[in-house]
Structure formats: C-alpha cells, structure tokens
C-alpha cells in the first residue's frame, strides 16, 4: 500500500471538521466564511474582498438522529447530514449561508434551517431550469441581488473591480488544480483518485489562497514518486455530491483507478475557467450554466451525455461508475437513460446507490470487483 505523503495527511486533517485550521486562521485575520451547498453558486462572488467560500460538508457524520425528527427518511442523507451538523452547532463559525433550491430535498433543508438554526445572513438564489437569453438575464439579476445583500450586510466591496480580481484569483487557483488533474491522463498516473479527491475536497473546504501552497507541495511530492500507481481498470465517476474520499478508496482497493469525474463536487466540470469579458456578474451567470450540467436543468441531457463520453475518451477510461445518493430524485431519474446512452457507445457502466455516510463496504467491494472482472481487464 502506498504511504500517504505529508501533504496528503494535511488534506485528511482539513476534512475532519468543517472548522479546519485554515478556516480558523482566515477567520482570526478578520475574513468572513460563507457556506454554500451547490456548485451553481459562483465561488468568485463569495471570494471578493474579505469573503471566502466554504462548501458545506458533513464528513464523519455518525448519524442523523436529530435531523430525522424534521426531515423524512425519504429525504436524501446529504441534506439530513447537513441539518444534523447545523443543529449540533458544527457550522457555528460560518457567518453567512448561500443556497440554491436545486431539488425538493434541499428546499426542505432550507426551510428547516430558517426556524431551527436561522443564520444571521441567509440568501437563496432562484436559479432557472433552462438556459437561454431570458434565463441568463434572470440569473444576472439574481447574482446582482446576492452581491448587493452581501455587500450591505458585511460591509464588503463587491463592485466590478473587486469581482474581476476575485475571478482572476479563482482562475489562477483552478489552473493549479487542473495541472494536478492532468497527471491522471498518463498511462501510469503518479496519484490515485482517492488522493486527488481528498485534495480537491480540502480546497472546497478551505480559503483558496491559503491552500494553494499545499496543492503545489502535493504536486511536487507525487511527481517525485519513484513508481506509478498500479491498476486493473481506469474508471470515471459520475453523479451527485461525493464528499467522502473513502468511497473512491474502496473502489480503488479492488483494482479500479478513478482517473476522471463528472459530478458536482468533482474537478472536470467544477474547475472550468471563467471567461472574463465585460460585466463580471454576467460572466459568473454564464459560467454557472456552462459548467454545471446538472440533471435539474431541462433540455440539457444530450449535452451532459456528450460531455461524459468526451471525457471518458479523453482520459481513456475502461468503464464509468454512476454513483447516486439514495432517494436522489434528479440523478435517480437521469441514471437509466444515461446508462443506455453510454452502453450504446460501448462504454461499460456500473450504477451504485449509496448513502452520504459511507456504509455497506463489503457489498460495494463485491460489486466493483465483479464490474472490473466483467470488463476483462
């Protein structure tokens, strides 16, 4: 088994608690952490001036007993886990919340937070479900209202110049992370999918400027390794929220190497650079629609399939694993036509249903092992 690098141990530590050492450091310096739960929220907008974004996660949650009193057991375990952590004051450090009611489950979370743990600042972005000139204009107005409310509440500068600087900083950050991701294209990558996802999730849970030096250290460490990662099959992961790197670790323990991803907490769609051309708010609105490719968006299925197929070929994957949190309406409906479309292209597909908290490890290992065997790799 490959020993974790010094930087990888740091990334693991950063994911142990939502209030990690880098968040505490930034907060002590007078900066303002803003929590968000959906990739549609444009991070640069909450990176301007003294703000910094923190992707809400509940890694390590042991149960949802308190949240289950308010959310049905048919509500996905991601939203129940977030509510559990909120009720347990695990997000006490966050000074503002920005939400997208991307599904009925997330809307239930937002509703319950309003009367159970109402934050001092809370904003909901009303995101359209289609992409056209009218909905882009709508999104521009929504993001303008968010910028105005953040500026007024926290006394921060979210003018055009400040936002343009934040976009430039975000683009620089994504370029660095993408350069690490490019290493996964090699025939024999020097890092595992577990390592990459651990690094990526720690960047979403930390101030970008403070974690960039750690990413550069990690890149240097993996490039200096004497031997590449051994594997039987190159795999691509597709699906919704995936915060726990342990899920990928189990897949890779059976000989599969995750070299690409296409989910909302993943790298390939999420790290697309923002085109800077004129109004920064409009740039952010267009970028949110361009990168997300979420099943909540209507008339986007074919573009989503084409993107997955293109990525699978680019990274030379042997098969695709679709991971879906149990009771997720959006990905649950999308999965079957997606499986059919990929198999028509000759791409082997495995669908895995899971909970937010890692469980049923034995069953997961068995199914992954059988999938790899079926590909004859």
Secondary structure by P-SEA (a helix, b strand, c coil): cccccaaaaaaaaaacccccaaaaaaaaabbbbbbbccccccccccccccbbbbccccccccccaaaaacccccccaaaaaaaaaaaacccccccbbbbbcccaaaaaaaaaaaccccccbbbbbbccccccaaaaaaaaaaaaaaaaaaaaaccccccaaaaaaaaaaaaaaaaaaaaaaaaaacccccccaaaaaaaaaaaaacccccaaaaaaaaaaaaaaccccccccccccccccccccaaaaaaaaaacccccccccccccccccccccccccaaaaaaaaaaacccccccccaaaaaaaaaaaaaaaacccbbbbbbccccaaaaaacaaaaaaaaaacbbbbbbbbcccccaaaaaaaaaaaaaaaacc
